[in-house]
Amino acid sequence: MVDPAPSTPPPEERTVIDAVADLLQTIVDWLRQEGEAFIQQKVILPVQRLGLTLFSAGAAATLLAVGVIFISIASLLLLAEWLTWPGALYLMGGLLVVGAAIFTYFKARMIQK
């Protein structure tokens, strides 16, 4: 004998506990979403901007250092024709040491203020 109609499962009844559980899950999902948005806006984006700023400053400092090296070498070659090599080395080294001392002096004064 063949069953004429397939039996359908009885409809699920929602209890108060299920409704409360759904409500709590909705609240947790909302809090998680708001927390992610807050962290993204207040923490991650400023840290990304800081990272890009530091990277850009590092790249600029590297390019500046390479430029100063090339200018120093060109000046050294030019001075070597006029003062001989030992005189050119003394002059360039002395200028770089005096420049570093002046920079250090002013930087130390700024830090003390």
N, CA and C atoms as an extended XYZ file, in Angstrom:
339
Properties=species:S:1:pos:R:3:atomname:S:1:resname:S:1:resid:I:1 pbc="F F F"
N         0.809       -1.157        0.000 N   MET     1
C         0.000        0.000        0.000 CA  MET     1
C         0.879        1.256        0.000 C   MET     1
N         0.524        2.233       -0.816 N   VAL     2
C         1.304        3.449       -0.996 CA  VAL     2
C         0.634        4.579       -0.236 C   VAL     2
N         1.470        5.342        0.422 N   ASP     3
C         0.963        6.488        1.184 CA  ASP     3
C         0.562        7.582        0.206 C   ASP     3
N        -0.713        8.005        0.169 N   PRO     4
C        -1.157        8.932       -0.862 CA  PRO     4
C        -0.513       10.323       -0.772 C   PRO     4
N        -0.235       10.841        0.363 N   ALA     5
C         0.344       12.178        0.493 CA  ALA     5
C         1.489       12.118        1.487 C   ALA     5
N         2.587       12.704        1.114 N   PRO     6
C         3.697       12.699        2.083 CA  PRO     6
C         3.325       13.529        3.299 C   PRO     6
N         3.778       13.060        4.426 N   SER     7
C         3.435       13.765        5.663 CA  SER     7
C         4.356       14.972        5.827 C   SER     7
N         3.801       16.092        6.221 N   THR     8
C         4.576       17.305        6.446 CA  THR     8
C         4.876       17.409        7.923 C   THR     8
N         6.078       17.904        8.222 N   PRO     9
C         6.412       18.030        9.638 CA  PRO     9
C         5.556       19.109       10.272 C   PRO     9
N         5.279       18.979       11.544 N   PRO    10
C         4.470       19.986       12.218 CA  PRO    10
C         5.232       21.310       12.277 C   PRO    10
N         4.551       22.431       12.195 N   PRO    11
C         5.239       23.729       12.251 CA  PRO    11
C         5.909       23.912       13.612 C   PRO    11
N         7.084       24.541       13.537 N   GLU    12
C         7.815       24.764       14.790 CA  GLU    12
C         7.153       25.892       15.564 C   GLU    12
N         7.053       25.691       16.819 N   GLU    13
C         6.485       26.729       17.659 CA  GLU    13
C         7.622       27.515       18.286 C   GLU    13
N         7.510       28.800       18.204 N   ARG    14
C         8.542       29.646       18.806 CA  ARG    14
C         8.157       29.925       20.246 C   ARG    14
N         9.120       29.729       21.078 N   THR    15
C         8.871       29.983       22.491 CA  THR    15
C         9.456       31.342       22.859 C   THR    15
N         9.183       31.766       24.049 N   VAL    16
C         9.721       33.030       24.547 CA  VAL    16
C        11.238       32.948       24.631 C   VAL    16
N        11.740       31.793       24.989 N   ILE    17
C        13.193       31.609       25.099 CA  ILE    17
C        13.846       31.771       23.733 C   ILE    17
N        13.215       31.242       22.668 N   ASP    18
C        13.761       31.416       21.326 CA  ASP    18
C        13.760       32.887       20.917 C   ASP    18
N        12.689       33.583       21.243 N   ALA    19
C        12.604       35.003       20.911 CA  ALA    19
C        13.669       35.802       21.655 C   ALA    19
N        13.887       35.492       22.928 N   VAL    20
C        14.922       36.176       23.714 CA  VAL    20
C        16.296       35.852       23.150 C   VAL    20
N        16.522       34.599       22.769 N   ALA    21
C        17.806       34.206       22.190 CA  ALA    21
C        18.046       34.952       20.881 C   ALA    21
N        17.024       35.083       20.041 N   ASP    22
C        17.159       35.841       18.803 CA  ASP    22
C        17.452       37.312       19.078 C   ASP    22
N        16.778       37.862       20.060 N   LEU    23
C        17.007       39.255       20.423 CA  LEU    23
C        18.441       39.468       20.908 C   LEU    23
N        18.915       38.570       21.765 N   LEU    24
C        20.290       38.667       22.261 CA  LEU    24
C        21.295       38.528       21.113 C   LEU    24
N        21.027       37.625       20.179 N   GLN    25
C        21.930       37.453       19.043 CA  GLN    25
C        21.950       38.707       18.172 C   GLN    25
N        20.796       39.322       17.995 N   THR    26
C        20.722       40.562       17.232 CA  THR    26
C        21.513       41.675       17.922 C   THR    26
N        21.386       41.763       19.241 N   ILE    27
C        22.132       42.778       20.003 CA  ILE    27
C        23.634       42.531       19.891 C   ILE    27
N        24.056       41.281       20.014 N   VAL    28
C        25.485       40.939       19.918 CA  VAL    28
C        26.009       41.280       18.525 C   VAL    28
N        25.236       40.948       17.490 N   ASP    29
C        25.659       41.271       16.128 CA  ASP    29
C        25.781       42.778       15.925 C   ASP    29
N        24.802       43.530       16.445 N   TRP    30
C        24.839       44.985       16.317 CA  TRP    30
C        26.042       45.569       17.051 C   TRP    30
N        26.296       45.094       18.286 N   LEU    31
C        27.451       45.591       19.049 CA  LEU    31
C        28.760       45.260       18.338 C   LEU    31
N        28.851       44.074       17.767 N   ARG    32
C        30.071       43.686       17.054 CA  ARG    32
C        30.274       44.598       15.840 C   ARG    32
N        29.211       44.873       15.114 N   GLN    33
C        29.296       45.742       13.946 CA  GLN    33
C        29.697       47.158       14.350 C   GLN    33
N        29.084       47.695       15.380 N   GLU    34
C        29.422       49.042       15.837 CA  GLU    34
C        30.849       49.094       16.385 C   GLU    34
N        31.255       48.044       17.092 N   GLY    35
C        32.627       47.999       17.610 CA  GLY    35
C        33.646       47.972       16.491 C   GLY    35
N        33.387       47.187       15.455 N   GLU    36
C        34.296       47.140       14.312 CA  GLU    36
C        34.382       48.497       13.625 C   GLU    36
N        33.240       49.154       13.468 N   ALA    37
C        33.240       50.478       12.825 CA  ALA    37
C        34.010       51.489       13.674 C   ALA    37
N        33.822       51.439       14.985 N   PHE    38
C        34.521       52.360       15.884 CA  PHE    38
C        36.031       52.130       15.828 C   PHE    38
N        36.446       50.868       15.920 N   ILE    39
C        37.879       50.539       15.876 CA  ILE    39
C        38.464       50.938       14.525 C   ILE    39
N        37.727       50.686       13.455 N   GLN    40
C        38.203       51.053       12.120 CA  GLN    40
C        38.417       52.559       12.022 C   GLN    40
N        37.454       53.326       12.526 N   GLN    41
C        37.516       54.775       12.387 CA  GLN    41
C        38.498       55.415       13.356 C   GLN    41
N        38.530       54.962       14.599 N   LYS    42
C        39.314       55.642       15.633 CA  LYS    42
C        40.717       55.082       15.832 C   LYS    42
N        40.974       53.852       15.385 N   VAL    43
C        42.286       53.258       15.633 CA  VAL    43
C        43.010       52.925       14.332 C   VAL    43
N        42.383       52.145       13.482 N   ILE    44
C        43.076       51.623       12.309 CA  ILE    44
C        43.425       52.721       11.316 C   ILE    44
N        42.477       53.586       10.987 N   LEU    45
C        42.762       54.647       10.016 CA  LEU    45
C        43.847       55.613       10.486 C   LEU    45
N        43.830       56.077       11.759 N   PRO    46
C        44.942       56.938       12.200 CA  PRO    46
C        46.301       56.224       12.193 C   PRO    46
N        46.314       54.948       12.537 N   VAL    47
C        47.582       54.209       12.518 CA  VAL    47
C        48.071       54.053       11.082 C   VAL    47
N        47.159       53.821       10.143 N   GLN    48
C        47.558       53.740        8.736 CA  GLN    48
C        48.128       55.069        8.254 C   GLN    48
N        47.471       56.179        8.623 N   ARG    49
C        47.985       57.492        8.232 CA  ARG    49
C        49.365       57.748        8.839 C   ARG    49
N        49.536       57.354       10.103 N   LEU    50
C        50.834       57.519       10.753 CA  LEU    50
C        51.899       56.690       10.041 C   LEU    50
N        51.552       55.471        9.679 N   GLY    51
C        52.504       54.617        8.961 CA  GLY    51
C        52.908       55.213        7.629 C   GLY    51
N        51.944       55.734        6.884 N   LEU    52
C        52.265       56.357        5.604 CA  LEU    52
C        53.122       57.605        5.794 C   LEU    52
N        52.830       58.372        6.834 N   THR    53
C        53.622       59.569        7.107 CA  THR    53
C        55.058       59.200        7.461 C   THR    53
N        55.225       58.194        8.315 N   LEU    54
C        56.575       57.772        8.700 CA  LEU    54
C        57.334       57.202        7.502 C   LEU    54
N        56.644       56.433        6.669 N   PHE    55
C        57.294       55.881        5.485 CA  PHE    55
C        57.730       56.999        4.547 C   PHE    55
N        56.864       57.978        4.342 N   SER    56
C        57.194       59.103        3.465 CA  SER    56
C        58.367       59.905        4.023 C   SER    56
N        58.365       60.115        5.333 N   ALA    57
C        59.472       60.849        5.957 CA  ALA    57
C        60.785       60.068        5.821 C   ALA    57
N        60.714       58.758        5.985 N   GLY    58
C        61.916       57.931        5.821 CA  GLY    58
C        62.440       57.966        4.400 C   GLY    58
N        61.525       57.901        3.439 N   ALA    59
C        61.938       57.969        2.037 CA  ALA    59
C        62.556       59.329        1.723 C   ALA    59
N        61.948       60.407        2.232 N   ALA    60
C        62.491       61.741        1.996 CA  ALA    60
C        63.871       61.894        2.642 C   ALA    60
N        64.025       61.364        3.853 N   ALA    61
C        65.326       61.454        4.531 CA  ALA    61
C        66.395       60.660        3.775 C   ALA    61
N        66.015       59.506        3.244 N   THR    62
C        66.962       58.712        2.472 CA  THR    62
C        67.388       59.450        1.214 C   THR    62
N        66.426       60.026        0.498 N   LEU    63
C        66.765       60.788       -0.708 CA  LEU    63
C        67.630       61.999       -0.374 C   LEU    63
N        67.338       62.656        0.745 N   LEU    64
C        68.152       63.792        1.163 CA  LEU    64
C        69.582       63.357        1.465 C   LEU    64
N        69.735       62.241        2.156 N   ALA    65
C        71.074       61.749        2.488 CA  ALA    65
C        71.855       61.385        1.224 C   ALA    65
N        71.206       60.734        0.278 N   VAL    66
C        71.877       60.382       -0.979 CA  VAL    66
C        72.268       61.652       -1.731 C   VAL    66
N        71.392       62.657       -1.740 N   GLY    67
C        71.716       63.925       -2.390 CA  GLY    67
C        72.903       64.618       -1.744 C   GLY    67
N        72.938       64.621       -0.428 N   VAL    68
C        74.064       65.238        0.285 CA  VAL    68
C        75.361       64.481       -0.020 C   VAL    68
N        75.277       63.177       -0.108 N   ILE    69
C        76.476       62.387       -0.441 CA  ILE    69
C        76.981       62.757       -1.832 C   ILE    69
N        76.083       62.835       -2.815 N   PHE    70
C        76.512       63.190       -4.174 CA  PHE    70
C        77.090       64.598       -4.229 C   PHE    70
N        76.451       65.540       -3.539 N   ILE    71
C        76.970       66.913       -3.508 CA  ILE    71
C        78.339       66.941       -2.837 C   ILE    71
N        78.511       66.171       -1.769 N   SER    72
C        79.810       66.119       -1.082 CA  SER    72
C        80.882       65.540       -1.985 C   SER    72
N        80.546       64.494       -2.722 N   ILE    73
C        81.535       63.890       -3.628 CA  ILE    73
C        81.905       64.865       -4.744 C   ILE    73
N        80.889       65.540       -5.311 N   ALA    74
C        81.183       66.510       -6.374 CA  ALA    74
C        82.036       67.658       -5.839 C   ALA    74
N        81.712       68.139       -4.645 N   SER    75
C        82.508       69.212       -4.044 CA  SER    75
C        83.922       68.740       -3.757 C   SER    75
N        84.046       67.516       -3.305 N   LEU    76
C        85.370       66.948       -3.017 CA  LEU    76
C        86.213       66.878       -4.290 C   LEU    76
N        85.613       66.436       -5.384 N   LEU    77
C        86.355       66.360       -6.643 CA  LEU    77
C        86.761       67.750       -7.127 C   LEU    77
N        85.869       68.717       -6.972 N   LEU    78
C        86.181       70.083       -7.391 CA  LEU    78
C        87.284       70.683       -6.519 C   LEU    78
N        87.167       70.492       -5.210 N   LEU    79
C        88.192       71.031       -4.303 CA  LEU    79
C        89.533       70.319       -4.458 C   LEU    79
N        89.495       69.052       -4.838 N   ALA    80
C        90.751       68.305       -5.001 CA  ALA    80
C        91.596       68.909       -6.115 C   ALA    80
N        90.956       69.488       -7.124 N   GLU    81
C        91.722       70.139       -8.193 CA  GLU    81
C        92.388       71.420       -7.696 C   GLU    81
N        91.761       72.115       -6.749 N   TRP    82
C        92.298       73.381       -6.266 CA  TRP    82
C        93.221       73.215       -5.058 C   TRP    82
N        92.868       72.310       -4.118 N   LEU    83
C        93.599       72.224       -2.850 CA  LEU    83
C        94.421       70.954       -2.679 C   LEU    83
N        94.454       70.099       -3.598 N   THR    84
C        95.010       68.727       -3.530 CA  THR    84
C        94.070       67.859       -2.695 C   THR    84
N        94.263       66.561       -2.774 N   TRP    85
C        93.351       65.624       -2.103 CA  TRP    85
C        93.350       65.764       -0.584 C   TRP    85
N        94.512       65.811        0.077 N   PRO    86
C        94.438       65.952        1.541 CA  PRO    86
C        93.737       67.232        1.987 C   PRO    86
N        93.980       68.341        1.322 N   GLY    87
C        93.323       69.597        1.688 CA  GLY    87
C        91.821       69.532        1.463 C   GLY    87
N        91.405       68.922        0.368 N   ALA    88
C        89.978       68.794        0.080 CA  ALA    88
C        89.295       67.898        1.110 C   ALA    88
N        89.962       66.813        1.494 N   LEU    89
C        89.377       65.914        2.507 CA  LEU    89
C        89.258       66.607        3.855 C   LEU    89
N        90.296       67.357        4.256 N   TYR    90
C        90.216       68.096        5.511 CA  TYR    90
C        89.076       69.117        5.486 C   TYR    90
N        88.960       69.874        4.410 N   LEU    91
C        87.932       70.894        4.317 CA  LEU    91
C        86.531       70.281        4.343 C   LEU    91
N        86.306       69.254        3.553 N   MET    92
C        84.973       68.621        3.508 CA  MET    92
C        84.636       67.962        4.845 C   MET    92
N        85.584       67.250        5.410 N   GLY    93
C        85.346       66.618        6.718 CA  GLY    93
C        85.071       67.644        7.796 C   GLY    93
N        85.836       68.732        7.776 N   GLY    94
C        85.622       69.790        8.765 CA  GLY    94
C        84.253       70.441        8.615 C   GLY    94
N        83.850       70.705        7.386 N   LEU    95
C        82.526       71.293        7.163 CA  LEU    95
C        81.414       70.358        7.647 C   LEU    95
N        81.533       69.076        7.372 N   LEU    96
C        80.505       68.128        7.803 CA  LEU    96
C        80.461       68.003        9.332 C   LEU    96
N        81.627       68.023        9.978 N   VAL    97
C        81.657       67.930       11.439 CA  VAL    97
C        81.065       69.193       12.063 C   VAL    97
N        81.423       70.367       11.521 N   VAL    98
C        80.867       71.623       12.041 CA  VAL    98
C        79.351       71.660       11.825 C   VAL    98
N        78.883       71.224       10.670 N   GLY    99
C        77.442       71.178       10.409 CA  GLY    99
C        76.721       70.251       11.377 C   GLY    99
N        77.304       69.092       11.654 N   ALA   100
C        76.697       68.156       12.609 CA  ALA   100
C        76.686       68.750       14.012 C   ALA   100
N        77.740       69.453       14.398 N   ALA   101
C        77.792       70.063       15.726 CA  ALA   101
C        76.732       71.156       15.870 C   ALA   101
N        76.582       71.976       14.838 N   ILE   102
C        75.563       73.036       14.891 CA  ILE   102
C        74.171       72.427       14.983 C   ILE   102
N        73.913       71.412       14.178 N   PHE   103
C        72.607       70.743       14.218 CA  PHE   103
C        72.347       70.155       15.600 C   PHE   103
N        73.333       69.493       16.173 N   THR   104
C        73.172       68.887       17.501 CA  THR   104
C        72.922       69.945       18.568 C   THR   104
N        73.620       71.063       18.488 N   TYR   105
C        73.443       72.136       19.462 CA  TYR   105
C        72.004       72.666       19.431 C   TYR   105
N        71.513       72.998       18.243 N   PHE   106
C        70.156       73.549       18.146 CA  PHE   106
C        69.096       72.512       18.495 C   PHE   106
N        69.328       71.271       18.148 N   LYS   107
C        68.362       70.214       18.499 CA  LYS   107
C        68.310       70.036       20.014 C   LYS   107
N        69.440       70.067       20.686 N   ALA   108
C        69.465       69.938       22.144 CA  ALA   108
C        68.766       71.114       22.809 C   ALA   108
N        68.919       72.305       22.261 N   ARG   109
C        68.222       73.475       22.824 CA  ARG   109
C        66.714       73.363       22.642 C   ARG   109
N        66.271       72.832       21.504 N   MET   110
C        64.837       72.667       21.288 CA  MET   110
C        64.239       71.630       22.237 C   MET   110
N        64.998       70.596       22.530 N   ILE   111
C        64.508       69.548       23.430 CA  ILE   111
C        64.394       70.078       24.856 C   ILE   111
N        65.327       70.942       25.267 N   GLN   112
C        65.309       71.480       26.629 CA  GLN   112
C        64.127       72.407       26.863 C   GLN   112
N        63.604       73.048       25.828 N   LYS   113
C        62.494       73.986       26.008 CA  LYS   113
C        61.223       73.300       26.209 C   LYS   113
